[in-house]
Amino acid sequence: MTATRTATTQHTSSAAPSSSFTGTATLVRFLLRRDRIKLPAWTAGFAVFMLYLATAIPAVYETEADLQGATQLFHDPVGRMLTGPGYGFDTPTLEGFVANGYGLYFMLLSALMSILLVSRHTRVEEQTGRAELVRANVVGRHAALTAVLVVALVTNLAAAAAVFVMMVAVGGFGAAGSAVFAAAIAAIGVAFAGVATITAQLTEYSRAASGMAGAVLGAAFVLRAGGDMAAEGGNALSWTSPLAWGQQTAPFVLDRWWPLLLPIALAVGAATVGYVLAAHRDVGASLFTVRPGRQRAAPSLGTPLGLALRLQRASIIGWTVALAITGLVFGAFTDALIDALGDMPEAFVELFGGTEDMIAGYLSYMAVFMAYLVAAYAILAVVSLRSEETTGRGEPVLATPVSRWTWLGSNVAVTVGGIVVLSGVTGAANGLGAAIVTGDTSYVWELTAAGLNHIPAVLVVLSVAVLLFGVLPRAIQATWVIVGYGVVVGTFGPLLELPDAAYEVSPFEHAAEMPLEAFSLQPLVALTAIALVAAGVGMLAFRQRGINVA
């Protein structure tokens, strides 16, 4: 008996981790194996985006005069709000135009990629119980978090390398400026990986963790937009935004490396805080304690629709507040546009619908821009529904008399309701911001109608996500391509002189541009019909496939 106890003790001692980081290398390989499709897809997306810019822009702007005219859009206050501080647009070059005009969107993508990656491999793992199984092996306390950060770093470096290769090999851009630009993309991505490390410790739910990190990203965008719009080169407000730090490197103009010390410092500091917070909680728990539920559930939770509403309630409230603030801020920028009306470049006029009413054109574009964000909520709602299925929470519901059709239909119905609420509230907030600075209260009603006018386009995005959920659930994330394509076409289409066929592909380009244009019912009916057909096919496919299948 004593010998057995001694042997057991020795075995336990030898199996104990020698440090808090034991097993990190093994977990890194494991995460790379699990994301063998997602991470290369992200990297390829960065490469294709830069490939398109490096080939399309020289074809569109063949002469220096053409380029000079195009950069005037980015040089004006509203242009700087959408693109950045405007470095190098006084004497534009092709590479400077690409890096400083479109760099913001590369950085947004890298930040979003990092937030989703960290949330997926931290909080989701704890929700599903897989993290506890991993920790039961010879794995140090901080090994899992360290592995996630290493993978985030590797992925951002891979994306940056792909962008660098496309800029130098395809675009023929200078290596020095291309290196600064690529490094800025990677640095911003790593910084937001650090931010997501903190938010993953605060809540038990992956959606809330991603939402909080996304809120930080949204605040960074708004702060940068306000500072860059106020002054060329940005002001003190710009420097409060991590997104601005990457743009302040000014590739191909100043080629400054030192601003990248700020996102790197943020990444290190945030990761350190994440480690400290992780050490003060149990696996599966969070620092924000979950409020105990009622002793008796509300009667509504006994219905599929009530349960779906309860699951999405926090998400709808969070998105509504965030988008309302964003809409209010963008509406308030109307005053800056009025001040710039005296010197409007042709490209600027074309983007906002011509010279008849530039204010209405700007607000029309803002209505479409907010529709892109509402579409992001719709996609994430379906992704969350897929999570309900894969984590096993959906199966107990389907084991009751609730049919698959009812379960999926209830969740889709609540998402549609959320889309209506978000579209109306953000439109009203946008109009309120414009009304405050212009004194014209009619903007509140006009922009509310404009926001609601884009609901069918968002429903098309939702229906595609539902279609993929039913037919090929692993590919739901591909729905983001529709939103990304819409942003590129809607924002940069006039600059790139895209053909009409390119606009027809995007569902966001069919509705009337209210308040610039009069309301039109026909495109809304067509978009709604497409959405109903796609969603119907997805629901039928879900009834036929197995639960929790790839």
C-alpha positions as CSV (number, residue, x, y, z in Angstrom):
1,M,0.0,0.0,0.0
2,T,2.8,2.4,0.9
3,A,4.7,1.6,-2.3
4,T,1.6,2.2,-4.3
5,R,1.0,5.6,-2.6
6,T,4.6,6.6,-3.2
7,A,4.5,5.6,-6.8
8,T,1.2,7.6,-7.3
9,T,2.8,10.6,-5.6
10,Q,5.8,10.4,-7.8
11,H,3.7,10.1,-10.9
12,T,1.6,13.1,-9.9
13,S,4.7,15.1,-9.2
14,S,6.2,14.3,-12.6
15,A,3.0,15.1,-14.4
16,A,2.7,18.5,-12.8
17,P,3.6,21.4,-15.1
18,S,7.1,22.8,-14.4
19,S,5.9,26.3,-15.2
20,S,2.8,28.4,-16.1
21,F,3.7,28.2,-19.8
22,T,4.3,24.4,-20.1
23,G,2.7,23.1,-23.3
24,T,2.5,26.4,-25.1
25,A,4.3,25.1,-28.2
26,T,2.0,22.1,-28.4
27,L,-1.1,24.3,-28.1
28,V,0.2,26.6,-30.8
29,R,0.5,23.7,-33.2
30,F,-3.0,22.6,-32.2
31,L,-4.6,26.0,-32.8
32,L,-2.9,26.3,-36.2
33,R,-4.2,22.9,-37.1
34,R,-7.7,23.8,-36.1
35,D,-7.6,27.1,-38.0
36,R,-5.9,25.7,-41.0
37,I,-8.7,27.0,-43.2
38,K,-9.8,30.2,-41.5
39,L,-6.3,31.8,-41.0
40,P,-5.1,31.2,-44.6
41,A,-8.5,32.5,-45.8
42,W,-8.0,35.8,-43.8
43,T,-4.5,36.1,-45.2
44,A,-5.7,35.5,-48.7
45,G,-8.4,38.1,-48.2
46,F,-5.7,40.7,-47.3
47,A,-3.7,39.7,-50.3
48,V,-6.6,39.9,-52.8
49,F,-7.7,43.3,-51.4
50,M,-4.3,44.7,-52.0
51,L,-3.9,42.9,-55.4
52,Y,-7.1,44.6,-56.5
53,L,-6.0,48.0,-55.4
54,A,-2.5,47.6,-56.9
55,T,-4.0,46.7,-60.3
56,A,-7.2,48.6,-60.5
57,I,-6.1,52.1,-59.4
58,P,-3.3,52.5,-61.9
59,A,-5.7,51.4,-64.6
60,V,-8.3,54.0,-63.5
61,Y,-5.9,56.9,-62.8
62,E,-3.5,56.8,-65.7
63,T,-2.3,60.4,-65.5
64,E,-1.0,62.6,-62.7
65,A,-4.0,64.9,-63.2
66,D,-6.4,62.0,-62.7
67,L,-4.7,61.1,-59.5
68,Q,-4.7,64.6,-58.3
69,G,-8.4,65.0,-58.9
70,A,-9.1,61.7,-57.0
71,T,-7.1,62.6,-54.0
72,Q,-9.1,65.8,-53.4
73,L,-11.9,63.7,-52.1
74,F,-9.6,62.2,-49.4
75,H,-8.1,65.7,-48.7
76,D,-11.4,67.3,-47.6
77,P,-12.8,67.0,-44.1
78,V,-15.4,64.3,-44.9
79,G,-12.8,62.4,-46.9
80,R,-10.5,62.4,-44.0
81,M,-13.3,61.2,-41.8
82,L,-13.7,58.1,-44.0
83,T,-10.0,57.5,-44.8
84,G,-7.5,59.1,-42.4
85,P,-5.4,62.1,-41.7
86,G,-4.7,62.8,-45.4
87,Y,-0.9,62.6,-45.6
88,G,0.6,63.0,-49.0
89,F,-2.5,64.2,-50.8
90,D,-1.1,67.6,-51.7
91,T,1.4,66.0,-54.0
92,P,-0.1,62.5,-54.5
93,T,1.7,59.4,-55.7
94,L,0.1,56.1,-56.6
95,E,1.5,54.2,-53.7
96,G,0.8,57.0,-51.2
97,F,-2.8,57.1,-52.5
98,V,-3.3,53.4,-51.9
99,A,-1.6,53.3,-48.5
100,N,-3.0,56.5,-47.0
101,G,-6.4,56.4,-48.7
102,Y,-7.3,52.7,-48.1
103,G,-5.0,51.8,-45.2
104,L,-7.7,52.4,-42.5
105,Y,-9.8,49.5,-43.9
106,F,-6.8,47.1,-43.8
107,M,-6.3,48.0,-40.2
108,L,-10.0,47.6,-39.3
109,L,-9.9,44.1,-40.9
110,S,-6.8,43.1,-39.0
111,A,-8.4,44.4,-35.7
112,L,-11.6,42.4,-36.4
113,M,-9.6,39.3,-37.3
114,S,-7.7,39.4,-34.1
115,I,-10.8,40.0,-31.9
116,L,-12.6,37.1,-33.4
117,L,-9.5,34.9,-33.2
118,V,-8.8,35.6,-29.5
119,S,-12.5,35.3,-28.5
120,R,-12.8,32.0,-30.4
121,H,-9.8,30.3,-28.7
122,T,-10.4,31.7,-25.2
123,R,-13.9,32.3,-24.1
124,V,-15.6,29.9,-26.6
125,E,-13.2,27.1,-25.4
126,E,-14.2,27.7,-21.8
127,Q,-17.9,27.8,-22.7
128,T,-17.8,24.5,-24.4
129,G,-15.7,22.8,-21.7
130,R,-12.8,22.1,-24.0
131,A,-10.5,24.4,-22.1
132,E,-11.0,22.4,-18.9
133,L,-10.0,19.2,-20.7
134,V,-6.9,20.8,-22.1
135,R,-6.0,22.1,-18.6
136,A,-6.4,18.6,-17.2
137,N,-3.2,17.6,-19.1
138,V,0.3,18.7,-18.6
139,V,-0.4,22.3,-19.5
140,G,0.6,25.4,-17.6
141,R,-2.0,28.0,-16.3
142,H,-1.0,30.6,-18.9
143,A,-0.1,28.2,-21.8
144,A,-3.5,28.5,-23.5
145,L,-3.6,32.3,-23.5
146,T,0.0,32.5,-24.6
147,A,-0.7,30.1,-27.5
148,V,-3.6,32.3,-28.6
149,L,-1.5,35.4,-28.6
150,V,1.3,33.7,-30.5
151,V,-1.2,32.5,-33.1
152,A,-2.6,36.0,-33.3
153,L,0.9,37.4,-33.8
154,V,1.7,34.9,-36.5
155,T,-1.5,35.5,-38.3
156,N,-1.1,39.2,-38.4
157,L,2.5,38.9,-39.6
158,A,1.3,36.5,-42.3
159,A,-1.4,39.0,-43.4
160,A,1.1,41.8,-43.4
161,A,3.6,39.8,-45.4
162,A,1.0,39.0,-48.0
163,V,0.2,42.7,-48.3
164,F,3.9,43.6,-48.6
165,V,4.4,41.1,-51.4
166,M,1.5,42.4,-53.3
167,M,2.6,46.0,-53.0
168,V,6.1,45.3,-54.1
169,A,5.8,42.5,-56.5
170,V,2.5,43.4,-58.2
171,G,2.1,47.2,-57.6
172,G,5.8,48.0,-57.9
173,F,5.7,50.1,-54.8
174,G,8.8,51.1,-52.8
175,A,9.9,48.5,-50.3
176,A,10.5,51.0,-47.5
177,G,7.0,52.5,-47.6
178,S,5.4,49.1,-48.2
179,A,7.2,47.7,-45.1
180,V,5.9,50.6,-42.9
181,F,2.4,50.1,-44.2
182,A,2.5,46.3,-43.7
183,A,4.0,46.7,-40.2
184,A,1.2,49.1,-39.3
185,I,-1.4,46.6,-40.2
186,A,0.2,43.9,-38.1
187,A,0.7,46.2,-35.2
188,I,-2.9,47.3,-35.0
189,G,-4.1,43.7,-35.3
190,V,-1.8,42.7,-32.4
191,A,-3.0,45.6,-30.3
192,F,-6.6,44.6,-30.6
193,A,-5.7,41.0,-29.9
194,G,-4.4,42.4,-26.5
195,V,-7.7,44.3,-26.0
196,A,-9.7,41.1,-26.7
197,T,-7.5,39.3,-24.1
198,I,-8.8,41.6,-21.5
199,T,-12.5,41.4,-22.5
200,A,-12.3,37.6,-22.6
201,Q,-11.7,37.7,-18.9
202,L,-14.6,40.0,-18.0
203,T,-17.6,37.9,-19.1
204,E,-18.5,34.3,-19.4
205,Y,-20.0,34.6,-22.9
206,S,-18.0,34.9,-26.1
207,R,-20.6,37.2,-27.7
208,A,-20.2,39.7,-24.9
209,A,-16.4,39.5,-25.0
210,S,-16.3,40.1,-28.7
211,G,-18.9,42.8,-28.4
212,M,-16.9,44.7,-25.8
213,A,-13.7,44.5,-27.9
214,G,-15.8,45.5,-30.9
215,A,-17.0,48.5,-28.9
216,V,-13.4,49.6,-28.3
217,L,-12.8,49.3,-32.0
218,G,-15.8,51.4,-32.8
219,A,-14.8,54.0,-30.3
220,A,-11.4,54.1,-31.8
221,F,-12.9,54.7,-35.2
222,V,-15.1,57.5,-34.0
223,L,-12.3,59.2,-32.1
224,R,-10.0,59.0,-35.1
225,A,-12.7,60.2,-37.5
226,G,-13.4,63.3,-35.3
227,G,-9.7,64.2,-35.0
228,D,-8.8,63.6,-38.6
229,M,-11.9,65.5,-39.8
230,A,-11.0,68.5,-37.7
231,A,-7.5,69.0,-39.0
232,E,-5.3,67.7,-41.8
233,G,-2.8,65.3,-40.2
234,G,-5.1,64.8,-37.3
235,N,-5.1,66.5,-33.9
236,A,-4.8,65.5,-30.3
237,L,-8.2,63.6,-30.5
238,S,-6.8,61.5,-33.3
239,W,-3.9,60.3,-31.1
240,T,-6.3,58.9,-28.6
241,S,-7.3,56.2,-31.1
242,P,-5.2,53.1,-31.7
243,L,-6.3,53.1,-35.4
244,A,-4.8,56.6,-35.8
245,W,-1.4,55.3,-34.5
246,G,-1.1,53.0,-37.5
247,Q,-2.0,55.8,-39.9
248,Q,0.3,58.3,-38.4
249,T,3.2,56.3,-39.8
250,A,2.3,58.0,-43.1
251,P,3.7,55.4,-45.5
252,F,5.4,56.7,-48.7
253,V,5.2,60.2,-47.2
254,L,7.0,60.3,-43.9
255,D,7.7,56.6,-43.4
256,R,7.7,57.0,-39.6
257,W,8.3,53.9,-37.6
258,W,8.0,55.3,-34.1
259,P,4.2,55.6,-33.9
260,L,4.1,51.8,-34.0
261,L,5.6,51.8,-30.6
262,L,2.2,52.8,-29.3
263,P,0.1,49.9,-30.6
264,I,2.9,47.5,-29.5
265,A,2.9,49.0,-26.1
266,L,-0.9,48.7,-26.0
267,A,-0.6,45.0,-27.0
268,V,2.0,44.3,-24.3
269,G,0.2,46.2,-21.6
270,A,-3.2,44.7,-22.5
271,A,-1.8,41.2,-22.6
272,T,-0.2,41.7,-19.3
273,V,-3.5,42.8,-17.8
274,G,-5.1,39.8,-19.4
275,Y,-2.7,37.5,-17.7
276,V,-3.2,39.1,-14.3
277,L,-7.0,39.0,-14.7
278,A,-6.9,35.3,-15.8
279,A,-4.9,34.4,-12.7
280,H,-7.7,35.8,-10.5
281,R,-10.6,33.7,-11.8
282,D,-11.5,30.1,-12.3
283,V,-11.7,28.3,-15.6
284,G,-15.1,29.0,-17.1
285,A,-15.8,31.8,-14.7
286,S,-15.5,35.6,-15.3
287,L,-14.6,38.7,-13.3
288,F,-18.1,40.1,-13.9
289,T,-20.3,37.8,-11.9
290,V,-23.3,36.5,-13.6
291,R,-26.5,37.7,-12.0
292,P,-28.6,34.9,-10.5
293,G,-31.8,34.2,-12.4
294,R,-35.2,34.3,-11.0
295,Q,-36.5,31.3,-9.0
296,R,-39.2,30.9,-11.6
297,A,-38.7,31.5,-15.3
298,A,-40.9,34.1,-17.1
299,P,-43.7,32.4,-19.0
300,S,-42.3,33.8,-22.2
301,L,-39.2,31.6,-21.9
302,G,-41.5,28.6,-22.3
303,T,-42.0,29.6,-25.9
304,P,-39.4,29.4,-28.8
305,L,-39.9,33.1,-29.6
306,G,-39.5,34.2,-26.0
307,L,-36.3,32.1,-25.6
308,A,-34.9,33.5,-28.8
309,L,-35.7,37.1,-27.7
310,R,-34.0,36.5,-24.3
311,L,-30.9,35.1,-25.9
312,Q,-30.6,38.1,-28.3
313,R,-31.8,40.8,-25.9
314,A,-28.4,41.9,-24.7
315,S,-26.9,41.9,-28.2
316,I,-29.7,44.0,-29.6
317,I,-29.4,46.5,-26.7
318,G,-25.7,46.7,-27.1
319,W,-25.8,47.2,-30.8
320,T,-28.6,49.8,-30.6
321,V,-26.6,51.9,-28.1
322,A,-23.4,51.7,-30.0
323,L,-24.9,52.4,-33.4
324,A,-27.0,55.2,-32.0
325,I,-23.9,57.0,-30.7
326,T,-22.1,56.4,-34.0
327,G,-25.0,57.7,-36.0
328,L,-25.3,60.8,-33.8
329,V,-21.6,61.6,-34.2
330,F,-21.6,61.1,-38.0
331,G,-24.8,63.3,-38.3
332,A,-23.0,66.0,-36.3
333,F,-20.2,66.0,-38.9
334,T,-22.7,67.6,-41.3
335,D,-21.6,70.9,-40.0
336,A,-18.1,70.3,-41.2
337,L,-19.4,69.4,-44.6
338,I,-21.3,72.7,-44.8
339,D,-18.1,74.6,-44.1
340,A,-16.3,72.7,-47.0
341,L,-19.0,73.3,-49.6
342,G,-17.1,76.1,-51.3
343,D,-14.4,73.9,-52.7
344,M,-15.8,70.5,-53.6
345,P,-13.7,68.3,-55.9
346,E,-15.4,66.4,-58.6
347,A,-14.8,63.0,-57.0
348,F,-16.3,64.2,-53.8
349,V,-19.4,65.5,-55.6
350,E,-19.8,62.2,-57.4
351,L,-19.6,60.1,-54.2
352,F,-22.3,62.2,-52.6
353,G,-24.7,62.2,-55.5
354,G,-23.9,65.4,-57.4
355,T,-24.2,69.1,-56.9
356,E,-28.0,69.4,-56.3
357,D,-27.9,68.8,-52.6
358,M,-24.5,67.8,-51.1
359,I,-25.9,67.6,-47.5
360,A,-28.6,65.2,-48.6
361,G,-26.0,63.2,-50.5
362,Y,-23.7,62.9,-47.5
363,L,-26.6,61.9,-45.2
364,S,-27.7,59.3,-47.9
365,Y,-24.3,57.8,-47.8
366,M,-24.3,57.7,-44.0
367,A,-27.6,55.8,-44.2
368,V,-26.0,53.1,-46.3
369,F,-22.9,53.1,-44.1
370,M,-25.0,52.4,-41.1
371,A,-26.8,49.6,-43.0
372,Y,-23.4,47.9,-43.4
373,L,-23.1,47.9,-39.6
374,V,-26.6,46.6,-39.1
375,A,-25.8,43.8,-41.5
376,A,-22.8,42.9,-39.3
377,Y,-25.3,42.4,-36.4
378,A,-27.4,40.1,-38.6
379,I,-24.5,37.9,-39.5
380,L,-23.3,37.6,-35.9
381,A,-26.8,36.7,-34.8
382,V,-26.8,33.7,-37.2
383,V,-23.2,32.8,-36.0
384,S,-24.5,32.8,-32.4
385,L,-27.3,30.5,-33.5
386,R,-24.8,28.1,-34.9
387,S,-22.9,28.3,-31.6
388,E,-26.2,27.3,-29.8
389,E,-26.2,24.2,-32.0
390,T,-22.5,23.2,-31.7
391,T,-22.4,23.7,-27.9
392,G,-25.4,21.4,-27.4
393,R,-27.8,24.0,-26.1
394,G,-30.0,23.9,-29.1
395,E,-30.5,20.1,-29.0
396,P,-32.4,20.0,-25.6
397,V,-34.8,22.5,-27.1
398,L,-35.3,20.4,-30.2
399,A,-35.9,17.4,-28.0
400,T,-39.1,19.0,-26.9
401,P,-42.2,19.3,-29.1
402,V,-40.5,22.4,-30.7
403,S,-39.8,21.6,-34.4
404,R,-36.6,22.6,-36.2
405,W,-38.7,25.0,-38.4
406,T,-40.1,26.7,-35.3
407,W,-36.7,27.0,-33.5
408,L,-34.9,28.4,-36.5
409,G,-37.8,30.6,-37.6
410,S,-38.2,32.1,-34.1
411,N,-34.5,33.1,-34.0
412,V,-34.7,34.5,-37.5
413,A,-37.8,36.5,-36.6
414,V,-36.1,38.0,-33.5
415,T,-33.1,38.9,-35.7
416,V,-35.4,40.6,-38.2
417,G,-37.0,42.5,-35.4
418,G,-33.5,43.6,-34.2
419,I,-32.7,44.7,-37.7
420,V,-35.8,46.9,-37.8
421,V,-35.0,48.4,-34.4
422,L,-31.4,49.1,-35.2
423,S,-32.2,50.6,-38.6
424,G,-34.8,52.9,-37.2
425,V,-32.9,54.0,-34.1
426,T,-29.6,54.6,-35.9
427,G,-31.3,56.5,-38.7
428,A,-33.1,58.7,-36.1
429,A,-29.8,59.3,-34.3
430,N,-28.1,60.2,-37.5
431,G,-30.8,62.7,-38.3
432,L,-30.7,64.1,-34.8
433,G,-27.0,64.8,-35.1
434,A,-27.6,66.6,-38.4
435,A,-30.5,68.5,-36.9
436,I,-28.5,69.7,-34.0
437,V,-25.8,71.3,-36.1
438,T,-28.1,72.6,-38.9
439,G,-31.2,73.5,-37.0
440,D,-33.4,71.6,-39.5
441,T,-35.5,69.1,-37.5
442,S,-36.9,67.5,-40.6
443,Y,-33.6,65.5,-40.9
444,V,-34.8,63.3,-37.9
445,W,-37.8,62.0,-39.8
446,E,-36.0,61.9,-43.2
447,L,-33.0,59.9,-41.9
448,T,-35.3,57.6,-39.9
449,A,-37.1,56.7,-43.1
450,A,-33.7,56.4,-44.9
451,G,-32.5,53.9,-42.3
452,L,-35.7,51.8,-42.6
453,N,-35.4,52.0,-46.4
454,H,-32.2,49.8,-46.3
455,I,-33.8,47.0,-44.2
456,P,-34.5,44.8,-47.3
457,A,-30.8,44.9,-48.2
458,V,-29.8,43.8,-44.7
459,L,-32.4,41.1,-44.9
460,V,-30.7,39.7,-48.0
461,V,-27.5,39.5,-46.0
462,L,-29.4,37.7,-43.2
463,S,-31.0,35.3,-45.6
464,V,-27.7,34.3,-47.1
465,A,-26.4,33.6,-43.6
466,V,-29.5,31.5,-42.9
467,L,-29.0,29.7,-46.3
468,L,-25.5,28.8,-45.4
469,F,-26.6,27.8,-41.9
470,G,-28.9,25.2,-43.4
471,V,-26.8,24.0,-46.3
472,L,-23.2,24.5,-45.2
473,P,-23.0,25.7,-41.6
474,R,-19.2,25.9,-41.5
475,A,-19.3,28.5,-44.2
476,I,-21.5,31.1,-42.4
477,Q,-18.5,33.4,-42.1
478,A,-18.4,33.7,-45.9
479,T,-21.4,36.0,-45.6
480,W,-19.0,38.8,-44.5
481,V,-17.9,38.9,-48.1
482,I,-21.2,40.5,-49.1
483,V,-20.8,43.3,-46.5
484,G,-17.1,43.8,-47.4
485,Y,-17.9,44.0,-51.1
486,G,-20.7,46.4,-50.4
487,V,-18.4,48.7,-48.4
488,V,-15.7,48.7,-51.2
489,V,-18.2,49.3,-54.0
490,G,-20.3,51.9,-52.1
491,T,-17.4,53.9,-50.7
492,F,-14.7,53.6,-53.4
493,G,-16.7,52.7,-56.5
494,P,-16.9,56.2,-57.9
495,L,-13.1,56.6,-57.4
496,L,-12.4,53.3,-59.1
497,E,-14.9,54.0,-61.9
498,L,-16.4,50.6,-61.5
499,P,-18.9,49.5,-64.1
500,D,-22.6,49.4,-63.4
501,A,-22.6,45.6,-63.2
502,A,-20.3,45.9,-60.2
503,Y,-22.9,47.9,-58.3
504,E,-25.7,45.6,-59.2
505,V,-24.1,42.7,-57.3
506,S,-24.2,44.5,-54.0
507,P,-27.7,44.4,-52.3
508,F,-27.0,47.8,-50.7
509,E,-26.9,49.6,-54.0
510,H,-30.5,49.0,-55.1
511,A,-32.6,51.0,-52.6
512,A,-33.3,54.7,-53.3
513,E,-30.6,57.0,-51.8
514,M,-32.9,58.7,-49.3
515,P,-33.1,61.6,-48.6
516,L,-31.3,62.5,-51.8
517,E,-33.7,60.5,-53.9
518,A,-37.4,59.9,-53.6
519,F,-38.6,56.6,-52.1
520,S,-39.0,53.7,-54.5
521,L,-40.9,50.6,-53.7
522,Q,-39.9,48.3,-56.5
523,P,-36.3,47.5,-55.4
524,L,-37.4,46.9,-51.9
525,V,-40.0,44.3,-53.1
526,A,-37.3,42.6,-55.2
527,L,-34.8,42.5,-52.4
528,T,-37.4,41.2,-49.9
529,A,-38.4,38.5,-52.3
530,I,-34.8,37.4,-52.7
531,A,-34.4,37.3,-49.0
532,L,-37.5,35.2,-48.5
533,V,-36.5,32.7,-51.0
534,A,-32.9,32.3,-49.7
535,A,-34.1,32.1,-46.1
536,G,-36.8,29.6,-47.0
537,V,-34.3,27.3,-48.8
538,G,-32.0,27.6,-45.7
539,M,-34.8,26.6,-43.3
540,L,-35.8,23.7,-45.5
541,A,-32.2,22.5,-45.7
542,F,-31.9,22.7,-41.9
543,R,-34.8,20.4,-41.5
544,Q,-33.0,17.8,-43.7
545,R,-29.5,17.9,-42.2
546,G,-28.2,16.4,-39.0
547,I,-27.8,18.5,-35.8
548,N,-24.2,19.7,-35.2
549,V,-22.8,18.7,-38.5
550,A,-20.1,20.4,-40.4
